[in-house]
Each structure stands twice: as C-alpha cells, then as structure tokens.
Amino acid sequence: MTIPKRRASSGFPVNPDGVPRTVVTTSFSFASGAQETKFHKHRKAQLLYSRYGVMKCEAQQGLWMVPPQCAVWIPPNTRHNVKSVKPVSGYCLFVEPGALPSMPRLCSTISVSPLLRELLARCVDFPILYPLKGREARLVSIVLDELSAAPVEKLHLPMPTDLRLRRIADMMMADPSNWAKVSRWAENIGMSERSLNRHFRREIGMSLGRWRQQMRIILAIQMLSQKKAVKFIADELGYEDASSFVTMFRKILGASPARYMAQRVS
C-alpha cells in the first residue's frame, strides 16, 4: 500500500482529525496576506507556528497574537478563527486529545525553541501514516516533550462577551491613541465608572486599565512585524514619545521592541 503524503504548503488531502496518529503535521503559506478562516474546531488539539509573519487567533476567551517564532496552542474542540494581515508562513501540528495533559486548557501563545522549530520542520516531511515504531515515532515523542516544556508568552488579550463591555473593547481597539479616562468610556454605554470597572474585572479577570495596556502590546507587536518605526507606533498608540513606549514594552515583555523582534527573526 502506498502511504499518502501531505501536500506541500496547502494543507492535508484528508481530515487530520481522522488520521490514526498521535501527531500529524503540515506546512502552510499565504503569500497574499489578509487571510481569515471561518470559526471552526477540531477534535484534536492544534498548534499553529509562525515562521514569518504575524497571525491572530480568536476564540471565545479572547485574542492571541502569534509573532514570528511563536505558536498558538488551541485545545481540542475549541471554536476559533485565524487571521493574518501580511504574508505568513508556518507549520500546523495536530495532537490527539490526552497526549499532552500538561498543556493549557485555554488557547495560549507559546515560545518555540530552536530545537522544537527544527523538529516541526522535520515532521512536516513525514508521511501522514508514518510508522508507529522507528525514527518518526521517536521524533514525534521528542516533539511532545519539547512542546510540554514550552514557555507561555504574555500575548493574550481577553475579550468580554457582555455586549456593552465588548462595545467598549472594540472602540478602544479602533482608537488605541485615545487615553480618555474610564469615566468617559463608561458614559458611552450608560454605565457608571465604578460599575464598568467591576463588570470588566469580573468578566475578564483584569482591570480596564490593565486590559488597555495589554491591547497596546498586542497592537505594537502587530505593527513591529510590519516594520513600522518605534516612533510611529508610539504615536499610533498615544504615547508622549518613543521612550515612554519602549519603557512600557520592556516592562511587560522583558526586552526592548527591537530586541524582542530580533529574537524572533527566522
């Protein structure tokens, strides 16, 4: 029997959920940019790794940014969609439920080590029905070990489901340079400042101010991936100057914007 292989850069010829293997991989590449999938889910867990370009994954719990050399972990049966604005290329890995019990139960952006990156690149060339014993199976086992040890990045933006709170979140994302006080935002939805803060914290687990800071980090990484200058990004996000923006970025992510992105260049 001839064992079928995946199509290069174009997905699977079969549904990966039906493949009787613990791990199944493929590569993907979108040269035109501005791609978006419909909301969908898989029986298996999914890992989306970006070689270059930035993706955004949205699920019920919020948005996850996936810059180069990072990946988003999507647990089994999680409804999600994926968006890219610029050209993007990477690897997609499907994992049988229960194979990685230590992985997060919610979507998470994780950092991919050089070893894990090379393992993913190697696994992409495996036939779909790779032998259950031998070299391929041993490499798959190492992939699972490396994946379980991968650190989680601070690139999650929780999104409220309450319609009034979601309206506030959408307005802030549409105008990130607006630093209006919470009381002004509350007026827009006919709510007091105290009630807005209480509802926001109860639904997403953080204050509105902390959420707005995280939103700016997410948007900053997206613009950095598009080669935007730090001064331009600082202006777009409403900072007084580039220095203030860099200080905030380093405080949250532990590195300056230039160093953070340099560490994620293929």
C-alpha positions in Angstrom: 0.0 0.0 0.0 1.3 3.5 -0.9 1.3 5.8 2.1 0.0 9.2 1.1 2.0 12.3 1.9 0.7 15.8 2.7 0.6 18.4 0.0 3.4 21.0 0.4 2.1 24.3 1.7 -1.5 23.6 1.0 -2.8 21.5 3.9 -4.0 17.9 4.1 -5.6 15.8 1.5 -7.6 14.2 4.3 -9.2 15.5 7.6 -6.4 15.3 10.2 -9.0 14.5 12.9 -9.5 11.2 11.2 -5.8 10.3 10.9 -4.9 7.5 13.4 -1.7 9.1 14.6 -0.9 11.0 17.8 0.7 13.8 15.9 0.0 15.0 12.4 1.8 18.0 10.8 1.6 20.2 7.7 3.0 23.4 6.4 1.1 26.5 5.2 2.0 29.6 3.3 -0.2 32.6 2.4 1.7 34.9 0.0 -1.1 37.5 -0.5 -1.8 38.3 3.2 -5.2 39.4 4.5 -6.3 35.8 5.1 -9.0 34.8 7.6 -10.6 31.4 8.4 -14.2 30.9 9.4 -14.8 29.9 13.0 -14.3 26.2 13.3 -13.0 23.5 15.7 -11.0 20.2 15.6 -11.4 17.1 17.6 -7.6 17.2 18.0 -5.6 19.9 19.7 -3.8 22.2 17.3 -0.5 24.1 17.3 -0.1 26.9 14.7 3.6 28.1 14.4 4.6 31.2 12.5 7.9 31.0 10.7 7.4 34.6 9.5 4.5 37.0 9.6 2.0 37.6 12.4 -1.3 35.7 13.0 -4.1 36.5 15.4 -6.2 33.7 16.8 -9.6 34.5 18.2 -11.6 32.1 20.4 -14.4 32.7 23.0 -11.9 33.7 25.7 -10.2 36.4 23.6 -7.5 37.2 21.1 -4.0 35.7 20.9 -1.1 37.3 19.0 1.3 34.9 17.2 4.5 36.7 16.2 7.4 35.0 14.3 9.0 32.1 16.2 5.9 31.7 18.4 2.9 29.5 18.2 -0.6 29.4 19.4 -1.9 26.3 21.2 -5.5 25.6 20.6 -7.0 22.9 22.9 -9.3 20.2 21.5 -12.8 21.2 20.4 -12.1 24.9 20.8 -14.0 27.1 18.3 -11.6 29.6 16.8 -10.6 31.5 13.7 -7.2 32.7 12.5 -6.4 36.0 10.8 -3.2 37.3 9.0 -2.8 40.8 7.5 0.6 40.3 5.8 2.1 37.2 4.1 2.6 34.4 6.6 4.2 31.0 6.6 4.5 28.3 9.2 3.7 24.8 10.4 0.5 23.3 11.7 0.5 20.4 14.1 -2.5 18.4 15.3 -2.3 16.4 18.6 -4.5 13.7 19.8 -6.6 14.7 22.9 -4.9 13.5 26.1 -1.4 13.2 24.6 -0.3 16.4 26.4 -2.3 16.7 29.6 0.1 19.4 31.0 -0.7 21.9 28.2 -3.0 24.8 28.9 -6.8 24.2 28.8 -7.3 27.6 27.1 -5.7 28.9 24.0 -2.2 30.2 24.7 0.7 31.8 22.7 3.9 29.9 23.4 7.5 30.5 22.6 9.1 27.9 20.3 12.7 26.9 21.0 15.2 26.4 18.1 15.0 22.6 18.8 11.2 22.5 18.6 11.3 24.6 15.5 13.7 22.2 13.7 11.6 19.2 14.9 8.5 20.7 13.4 10.3 21.3 10.1 11.4 17.7 10.1 8.0 16.3 11.0 6.3 18.2 8.1 8.1 15.8 5.7 6.7 12.7 7.4 4.1 10.7 5.5 0.6 11.0 7.0 0.6 7.4 8.2 4.2 7.4 9.4 5.4 4.1 11.0 4.3 3.7 14.7 7.7 2.4 15.5 11.0 3.7 14.4 12.7 7.1 13.7 9.5 9.1 13.0 7.7 7.9 16.2 10.8 8.7 18.3 11.0 12.2 16.8 7.2 12.7 17.5 7.8 11.8 21.1 10.5 14.4 21.4 8.2 17.0 19.8 5.6 16.3 22.6 8.3 16.6 25.3 9.5 19.9 23.9 6.0 21.2 23.5 5.1 20.4 27.1 8.1 22.4 28.3 7.5 25.5 26.0 7.0 28.7 28.0 3.8 30.7 27.6 4.1 34.3 26.2 2.1 37.2 27.6 0.3 37.8 24.3 -3.3 37.1 25.3 -6.0 39.8 25.1 -9.2 38.5 26.8 -12.3 39.9 25.2 -15.6 40.4 27.1 -18.8 38.7 25.9 -21.2 41.2 27.5 -22.4 43.3 24.6 -21.8 46.6 26.4 -18.3 45.7 27.5 -17.5 44.3 24.1 -18.5 47.7 22.6 -16.0 49.4 24.9 -13.3 47.0 23.9 -14.0 47.4 20.2 -13.9 51.2 20.5 -10.6 51.1 22.3 -9.1 48.8 19.7 -10.3 51.0 16.9 -8.8 54.1 18.6 -5.8 53.0 20.7 -4.4 56.5 20.9 -7.4 57.6 22.9 -6.3 57.8 26.6 -9.7 59.1 27.8 -10.5 58.3 31.5 -12.6 55.3 32.4 -15.4 57.6 33.3 -15.6 58.9 29.7 -15.8 55.3 28.3 -18.4 54.4 30.9 -20.6 57.3 29.7 -20.6 55.9 26.2 -22.6 52.8 27.4 -24.7 54.5 30.1 -22.8 53.0 33.0 -21.0 54.4 36.0 -17.2 54.2 36.2 -17.5 52.0 39.3 -19.9 49.6 37.6 -17.8 49.5 34.4 -14.6 48.6 36.4 -16.5 46.0 38.4 -18.1 44.3 35.4 -14.9 44.3 33.4 -12.8 42.8 36.2 -15.5 40.2 36.9 -15.8 39.1 33.3 -12.1 39.0 32.1 -10.2 39.0 35.4 -8.3 42.3 35.0 -9.0 46.0 35.3 -9.9 48.1 32.3 -6.6 49.9 32.6 -4.6 46.6 32.5 -6.6 45.4 29.6 -5.9 48.6 27.6 -2.2 48.2 28.3 -2.3 44.6 27.1 -4.2 45.7 24.0 -1.4 48.2 23.1 1.2 45.4 23.5 -0.8 43.3 21.0 -1.1 46.1 18.5 2.5 47.1 19.0 3.7 43.6 18.0 1.5 43.6 15.0 3.0 46.9 13.8 6.5 45.9 14.6 6.1 42.8 12.4 5.1 45.2 9.6 8.4 47.0 10.0 6.8 50.2 11.5 9.2 52.5 13.2 9.1 52.7 17.0 8.2 56.5 16.9 5.3 55.7 14.5 4.0 53.0 16.8 4.3 55.3 19.9 2.3 58.0 18.1 -0.4 55.5 16.9 -0.8 54.2 20.5 -1.0 57.7 22.0 2.4 57.7 23.9 4.0 61.1 24.5 7.2 59.9 23.0 9.1 56.8 21.8 10.9 56.5 25.1 7.7 56.1 27.1 6.5 53.4 24.7 9.8 51.5 24.9 9.8 51.6 28.7 6.3 50.1 28.8 7.1 47.4 26.3 10.3 46.4 28.1 8.4 46.3 31.4 5.7 43.9 30.1 7.8 41.7 27.8 11.3 42.0 29.3 13.0 43.3 26.2 13.0 46.4 24.0 10.9 46.3 20.9 14.0 45.9 18.6 15.5 43.1 20.7 12.1 41.3 21.1 11.6 41.2 17.4 15.3 40.4 16.6 14.9 37.2 18.8 12.0 36.2 16.5 13.7 36.6 13.1 14.0 33.3 11.3 
